[in-house]
Amino acid sequence: MDKTGGKRTLTYLEQLKQKTLNQENYGGVIKEEDAKIEVRDCPECGAGRAFNAGLTTCAYCGFKFMDVRLSDGVHIKKENNS
């Protein structure tokens, strides 16, 4: 209350602060978890690469991570698909 006995209205800045305190996150509650990345090093040259199951050769030295013969399929062709 102010000096005259009436209710004091909030300033614009006070209204904004009140809105920020009352608002909710758009995505709901935030779940905290440790950051992680799956990385595999090339055994031949030691170059790091992000783990990707479709990657068959090292981009730096050409080491073959998997020696698989591919056949034509619906989404996979005989050449390297990585």
Short mmCIF file of the C-alpha atoms (twelve columns), coordinates in Angstrom:
data_MODEL
# 
_entry.id   MODEL 
# 
loop_
_atom_site.group_PDB 
_atom_site.id 
_atom_site.type_symbol 
_atom_site.label_atom_id 
_atom_site.label_alt_id 
_atom_site.label_comp_id 
_atom_site.label_asym_id 
_atom_site.label_seq_id 
_atom_site.Cartn_x 
_atom_site.Cartn_y 
_atom_site.Cartn_z 
_atom_site.pdbx_PDB_model_num 
ATOM 1  C CA . MET A 1  0.000  0.000   0.000   1 
ATOM 2  C CA . ASP A 2  1.148  3.516   -0.653  1 
ATOM 3  C CA . LYS A 3  0.933  6.574   1.649   1 
ATOM 4  C CA . THR A 4  -2.660 7.365   0.647   1 
ATOM 5  C CA . GLY A 5  -3.938 3.954   1.821   1 
ATOM 6  C CA . GLY A 6  -4.729 2.541   -1.638  1 
ATOM 7  C CA . LYS A 7  -3.107 -0.398  -3.391  1 
ATOM 8  C CA . ARG A 8  0.146  0.387   -5.128  1 
ATOM 9  C CA . THR A 9  0.250  -0.633  -8.803  1 
ATOM 10 C CA . LEU A 10 3.319  -2.446  -10.046 1 
ATOM 11 C CA . THR A 11 5.667  -0.674  -12.417 1 
ATOM 12 C CA . TYR A 12 6.226  -2.136  -15.867 1 
ATOM 13 C CA . LEU A 13 9.583  -3.582  -14.795 1 
ATOM 14 C CA . GLU A 14 8.047  -5.170  -11.683 1 
ATOM 15 C CA . GLN A 15 5.289  -6.705  -13.842 1 
ATOM 16 C CA . LEU A 16 7.897  -8.227  -16.190 1 
ATOM 17 C CA . LYS A 17 9.830  -9.652  -13.242 1 
ATOM 18 C CA . GLN A 18 6.632  -11.179 -11.848 1 
ATOM 19 C CA . LYS A 19 5.806  -12.777 -15.227 1 
ATOM 20 C CA . THR A 20 9.285  -14.326 -15.487 1 
ATOM 21 C CA . LEU A 21 8.986  -15.830 -12.022 1 
ATOM 22 C CA . ASN A 22 5.597  -17.394 -12.853 1 
ATOM 23 C CA . GLN A 23 6.298  -18.700 -16.365 1 
ATOM 24 C CA . GLU A 24 6.869  -22.381 -17.184 1 
ATOM 25 C CA . ASN A 25 9.313  -23.948 -19.643 1 
ATOM 26 C CA . TYR A 26 7.833  -24.710 -23.076 1 
ATOM 27 C CA . GLY A 27 9.201  -28.259 -23.122 1 
ATOM 28 C CA . GLY A 28 8.140  -29.097 -19.598 1 
ATOM 29 C CA . VAL A 29 10.544 -30.019 -16.844 1 
ATOM 30 C CA . ILE A 30 14.200 -30.015 -17.897 1 
ATOM 31 C CA . LYS A 31 15.931 -33.328 -17.246 1 
ATOM 32 C CA . GLU A 32 19.600 -32.877 -16.394 1 
ATOM 33 C CA . GLU A 33 22.027 -35.476 -17.715 1 
ATOM 34 C CA . ASP A 34 25.763 -35.657 -18.313 1 
ATOM 35 C CA . ALA A 35 27.028 -34.669 -21.751 1 
ATOM 36 C CA . LYS A 36 28.282 -37.574 -23.810 1 
ATOM 37 C CA . ILE A 37 29.591 -38.399 -27.250 1 
ATOM 38 C CA . GLU A 38 30.434 -41.758 -28.703 1 
ATOM 39 C CA . VAL A 39 33.899 -41.640 -30.245 1 
ATOM 40 C CA . ARG A 40 36.052 -44.348 -31.752 1 
ATOM 41 C CA . ASP A 41 39.730 -43.930 -32.625 1 
ATOM 42 C CA . CYS A 42 41.230 -45.407 -35.761 1 
ATOM 43 C CA . PRO A 43 43.575 -48.257 -34.716 1 
ATOM 44 C CA . GLU A 44 45.863 -47.512 -37.684 1 
ATOM 45 C CA . CYS A 45 46.491 -43.735 -37.448 1 
ATOM 46 C CA . GLY A 46 44.766 -42.752 -34.163 1 
ATOM 47 C CA . ALA A 47 42.413 -40.233 -35.768 1 
ATOM 48 C CA . GLY A 48 39.220 -39.731 -33.790 1 
ATOM 49 C CA . ARG A 49 35.840 -39.964 -35.403 1 
ATOM 50 C CA . ALA A 50 32.288 -39.770 -34.157 1 
ATOM 51 C CA . PHE A 51 30.864 -43.265 -33.826 1 
ATOM 52 C CA . ASN A 52 28.570 -43.983 -36.726 1 
ATOM 53 C CA . ALA A 53 27.577 -47.569 -37.503 1 
ATOM 54 C CA . GLY A 54 27.533 -46.867 -41.267 1 
ATOM 55 C CA . LEU A 55 31.124 -45.586 -41.489 1 
ATOM 56 C CA . THR A 56 33.345 -48.302 -42.948 1 
ATOM 57 C CA . THR A 57 36.714 -46.583 -43.603 1 
ATOM 58 C CA . CYS A 58 38.902 -43.957 -41.931 1 
ATOM 59 C CA . ALA A 59 38.750 -40.622 -43.755 1 
ATOM 60 C CA . TYR A 60 42.446 -39.917 -43.032 1 
ATOM 61 C CA . CYS A 61 44.367 -43.130 -43.693 1 
ATOM 62 C CA . GLY A 62 41.807 -45.347 -45.431 1 
ATOM 63 C CA . PHE A 63 41.834 -48.076 -42.756 1 
ATOM 64 C CA . LYS A 64 38.820 -50.374 -43.192 1 
ATOM 65 C CA . PHE A 65 36.822 -50.674 -39.968 1 
ATOM 66 C CA . MET A 66 34.686 -53.407 -41.470 1 
ATOM 67 C CA . ASP A 67 35.252 -55.486 -44.546 1 
ATOM 68 C CA . VAL A 68 31.717 -56.247 -45.662 1 
ATOM 69 C CA . ARG A 69 30.519 -57.108 -49.126 1 
ATOM 70 C CA . LEU A 70 27.396 -55.113 -49.858 1 
ATOM 71 C CA . SER A 71 24.682 -56.243 -52.223 1 
ATOM 72 C CA . ASP A 72 22.038 -54.148 -53.918 1 
ATOM 73 C CA . GLY A 73 18.990 -53.675 -51.740 1 
ATOM 74 C CA . VAL A 74 16.157 -51.204 -51.405 1 
ATOM 75 C CA . HIS A 75 18.242 -48.439 -49.776 1 
ATOM 76 C CA . ILE A 76 21.771 -49.902 -49.955 1 
ATOM 77 C CA . LYS A 77 23.858 -50.109 -53.118 1 
ATOM 78 C CA . LYS A 78 27.020 -52.158 -53.738 1 
ATOM 79 C CA . GLU A 79 29.363 -49.165 -53.335 1 
ATOM 80 C CA . ASN A 80 30.401 -47.654 -49.996 1 
ATOM 81 C CA . ASN A 81 27.284 -46.017 -48.501 1 
ATOM 82 C CA . SER A 82 28.991 -44.068 -45.715 1 
# 
